[in-house]
């Protein structure tokens, strides 16, 4: 299972770097996610990743790091599921309106988190 966590970490690094290179891409994704019930895809992904991390933590090199990210992702996903769709849309749209520099910084942060997860796996 630690290979799954490693793969997720590497994918997060790639995703974050892609946002740094092409920050306008995230705006297109936000536009798609704001349609209908697609707004609940990010919370579902967070819950699933949280579960995977929590189940895999024991097999990882630094279990407490993977467990901490698992708890954070799972809790964030549950909180997002409890929000109304309109509130989620407004949050996503707020992120989409940030400057390209702010989006790039968030991409760097995502890449760094992915790197820590990959290292901990």
C-alpha positions in Angstrom: 0.0 0.0 0.0 2.9 2.4 0.5 3.4 2.3 -3.3 -0.1 3.7 -3.6 0.8 6.6 -1.2 4.0 7.1 -3.2 2.1 7.3 -6.4 -0.4 9.8 -5.0 2.5 11.9 -3.7 4.2 11.9 -7.1 0.9 12.8 -8.8 0.4 15.7 -6.4 3.9 17.0 -7.3 3.1 16.8 -11.0 -0.3 18.4 -10.4 1.2 21.2 -8.4 4.0 21.8 -11.0 1.4 21.8 -13.8 -0.5 24.6 -11.9 2.7 26.6 -11.6 3.4 26.2 -15.4 -0.3 26.7 -16.5 -2.3 28.4 -13.7 -5.1 29.2 -16.1 -5.8 25.5 -16.4 -7.0 25.4 -12.8 -9.6 28.1 -13.7 -11.0 25.9 -16.4 -11.2 23.0 -14.0 -13.0 25.2 -11.5 -15.5 26.2 -14.2 -16.3 22.6 -14.9 -16.6 21.7 -11.2 -19.0 24.5 -10.6 -21.7 22.8 -12.8 -24.3 20.7 -11.1 -23.3 18.0 -8.7 -19.7 18.0 -10.0 -19.0 20.4 -7.2 -18.9 17.3 -4.9 -16.1 15.6 -6.7 -13.3 17.4 -4.7 -14.8 16.4 -1.4 -15.2 12.8 -2.6 -11.6 12.7 -3.7 -10.4 14.1 -0.3 -12.4 11.5 1.6 -11.1 8.7 -0.5 -7.5 9.9 -0.3 -7.9 10.3 3.5 -9.1 6.7 3.8 -6.3 5.4 1.6 -3.7 7.3 3.6 -5.1 6.1 7.0 -5.2 2.5 5.8 -1.7 2.7 4.4 0.0 4.7 7.1 1.4 1.7 9.0 3.3 0.4 6.0 4.9 3.7 5.2 8.4 4.9 6.1 7.1 7.8 8.2 3.6 6.6 9.3 2.7 9.7 11.4 3.1 12.0 8.4 0.9 9.9 6.2 -1.6 9.5 9.0 -1.7 13.3 9.6 -2.3 14.0 6.0 -5.0 11.2 6.0 -6.8 12.8 8.9 -6.6 16.3 7.4 -7.9 15.1 4.0 -10.7 13.0 5.4 -11.9 15.7 7.8 -11.7 18.4 5.0 -13.7 16.1 2.7 -16.4 15.5 5.3 -16.7 19.2 6.1 -17.0 20.0 2.4 -19.7 17.4 2.0 -21.7 19.0 4.8 -21.6 22.3 3.0 -24.3 23.3 0.5 -23.5 23.1 -3.2 -23.8 26.9 -3.5 -21.3 27.5 -0.8 -18.8 25.1 -2.4 -19.3 26.8 -5.8 -18.6 30.2 -4.3 -15.4 28.9 -2.6 -14.2 27.4 -5.9 -15.1 30.6 -7.8 -13.2 32.6 -5.2 -10.1 30.5 -5.8 -10.6 30.9 -9.5 -10.5 34.6 -9.2 -7.1 34.7 -7.5 -4.2 36.2 -9.4 -2.0 33.9 -11.5 0.8 34.5 -9.0 -1.4 33.3 -6.1 -2.4 30.2 -8.1 1.2 29.5 -8.8 2.1 29.8 -5.1 -0.7 27.3 -4.4 0.7 25.0 -7.1 4.1 25.2 -5.4 2.5 24.4 -2.0 0.6 21.4 -3.6 3.9 20.2 -5.1 5.7 20.5 -1.7 2.9 18.6 0.0 3.1 15.9 -2.6 6.9 15.8 -2.1 6.5 15.3 1.6 3.9 12.6 1.1 6.1 10.8 -1.5 9.1 11.0 0.9 7.0 9.7 3.8 5.8 6.7 1.8 
